[in-house]
Every structure is written in structure tokens, then in C-alpha cells.
Amino acid sequence: MLATYLHRTIPSYYKTMYMDGFEPWEILEAKRKEMKSKFFDEEPQNYEIHFTSEIKVK
């Protein structure tokens, strides 16, 4: 609730936010909002992630 109240005046992210006087934490929060909305608006997909590692001892 408090976070929502504090961030109510932060607009959507745009590239020149720093020129308009927004502080770094405000720009970061705007970018986070944009990323969250993109993530949750997408259709769920099945992603497969494969990790490969190799260890060499000299």
C-alpha cells in the first residue's frame, strides 16, 4: 500500500526520463512496471532451458 502510494506519480517509462528531472530510482521503478506488464500480458509459453557446464582441471 505504501509503495503504491509513493509510486503513484511515476509515469510509464520513456527513454528521456532523466532529462525531465526524474531521479534514478523513479526511472528504475518505471522500467520495472513496464517489464512486469509485458511479462504478464504475454501468452504463457512453454520454454525449455538447457544448461551445459564444463570443468577443466589444469
C-alpha positions in Angstrom: 0.0 0.0 0.0 2.7 2.5 0.9 4.8 1.6 -2.2 1.7 2.1 -4.4 1.1 5.5 -2.7 4.7 6.6 -3.2 4.9 5.5 -6.9 1.6 6.9 -8.0 3.1 9.9 -9.7 5.7 8.0 -11.7 4.7 7.8 -15.4 5.3 5.0 -17.8 8.9 4.5 -18.8 10.4 6.5 -21.7 14.0 6.9 -22.8 14.4 10.6 -21.9 13.1 10.5 -18.3 16.4 11.7 -16.9 16.1 14.9 -19.0 12.8 15.6 -17.4 14.2 15.6 -13.9 13.2 12.1 -12.7 15.6 10.6 -10.2 17.3 7.2 -10.9 15.0 5.3 -8.5 11.9 6.7 -10.3 13.3 5.7 -13.7 14.1 2.2 -12.4 10.6 1.8 -11.0 9.0 2.9 -14.3 11.1 0.4 -16.2 10.1 -2.3 -13.7 6.4 -1.5 -14.2 6.9 -1.8 -18.0 8.7 -5.1 -17.7 6.1 -6.6 -15.4 3.3 -5.5 -17.6 5.0 -7.0 -20.7 5.7 -10.3 -18.8 2.1 -10.7 -17.5 0.4 -9.6 -20.7 2.1 -12.2 -22.9 0.5 -15.6 -23.6 2.0 -18.3 -21.4 4.5 -20.3 -23.4 6.4 -23.5 -22.7 10.1 -22.5 -22.5 12.8 -25.1 -22.3 16.1 -24.1 -20.8 19.2 -26.3 -21.1 22.3 -25.6 -19.1 25.7 -27.1 -20.1 28.8 -26.8 -18.0 32.3 -28.0 -18.3 35.1 -28.1 -15.7 38.7 -28.3 -16.7 41.5 -29.0 -14.2 45.0 -27.9 -15.1 
